[in-house]
């Protein structure tokens, strides 16, 4: 799968990352992150970009954890769908790829 690059301009920082996902999907993720950052800023009143990014990441982890717990509860009663498992696997794979891309490629802050 070819790598696609996405430029991130958020919280006063700009850099590009490459991922094995389609550009439209990457744009969708970035838009969701922008919404989460804006929500975090409004709810917490934080102004420091690093703190906003950390709290936003924490809240996203909370969402993932709740989805895991929900999935495990559904699985224990036999209601988990094959499609839900595929969506979760794809999300976890994307997170791993982004982590790998960030580890391999130095961030360029401009």
C-alpha positions in Angstrom: 0.0 0.0 0.0 1.5 3.4 -0.9 2.3 5.9 1.8 0.2 9.1 1.8 1.4 12.2 3.6 -0.8 14.5 5.6 0.2 18.0 6.9 -0.9 18.7 10.5 -1.3 22.3 11.6 -2.5 22.2 15.1 -1.9 24.0 18.4 0.7 26.2 16.9 2.8 23.3 15.5 3.1 22.1 11.9 4.5 18.9 10.6 3.8 16.1 8.1 3.4 12.4 8.7 3.1 9.5 6.2 0.7 6.6 6.7 -0.5 3.7 4.7 -4.1 5.0 4.7 -6.1 6.9 2.1 -5.9 10.7 2.2 -9.6 11.1 2.8 -9.4 8.8 5.8 -6.4 10.7 7.2 -8.2 14.0 6.7 -11.2 12.6 8.5 -9.0 11.6 11.5 -7.3 15.0 11.5 -10.7 16.8 11.5 -11.9 14.6 14.4 -8.7 15.5 16.3 -9.3 19.2 15.6 -12.8 18.8 17.0 -11.5 17.0 20.1 -8.8 19.7 20.7 -11.4 22.5 20.4 -13.7 20.6 22.8 -10.9 20.1 25.3 -10.0 23.8 25.1 -13.6 24.9 25.7 -14.4 22.4 28.5 -11.1 22.8 30.4 -10.3 26.4 29.7 -6.7 25.4 29.1 -4.6 27.6 26.8 -1.2 25.8 26.9 -0.9 23.8 23.7 1.0 20.9 25.3 -1.5 20.6 28.1 -4.4 20.7 25.6 -2.7 18.0 23.5 -2.1 15.8 26.5 -5.6 16.1 27.9 -7.1 15.5 24.4 -4.9 12.3 24.1 -6.1 11.2 27.5 -9.8 11.8 26.6 -9.3 9.8 23.3 -7.7 7.0 25.3 -10.8 7.1 27.6 -13.0 6.7 24.5 -11.0 3.7 23.3 -11.0 2.1 26.8 -14.8 2.5 27.0 -15.2 0.9 23.5 -12.9 -2.0 24.6 -15.0 -2.5 27.7 -18.2 -2.3 25.7 -16.9 -4.8 23.2 -15.8 -7.2 26.0 -19.2 -7.0 27.6 -20.9 -7.6 24.2 -18.5 -10.5 23.5 -19.3 -12.1 26.9 -22.9 -12.2 26.0 -22.3 -13.1 22.4 -23.4 -9.9 20.7 -20.1 -8.7 19.2 -20.2 -8.5 15.4 -17.4 -9.5 13.1 -17.5 -6.0 11.6 -16.9 -4.4 15.0 -13.8 -6.6 15.5 -12.6 -5.5 12.0 -13.1 -1.9 12.8 -11.3 -2.2 16.1 -8.4 -4.1 14.5 -8.1 -1.4 11.8 -8.1 1.4 14.4 -5.4 -0.3 16.4 -3.4 -1.0 13.3 -3.6 2.7 12.3 -2.5 3.8 15.8 0.5 1.4 15.6 1.4 2.7 12.2 1.3 6.3 13.3 3.4 5.5 16.3 5.9 3.8 14.1 5.9 6.6 11.6 6.5 9.2 14.3 9.3 7.0 15.8 11.1 6.6 12.5 10.7 10.1 11.0 11.9 13.1 13.0 9.1 15.7 13.5 9.7 18.8 11.5 8.3 21.8 13.4 8.0 25.0 11.4 
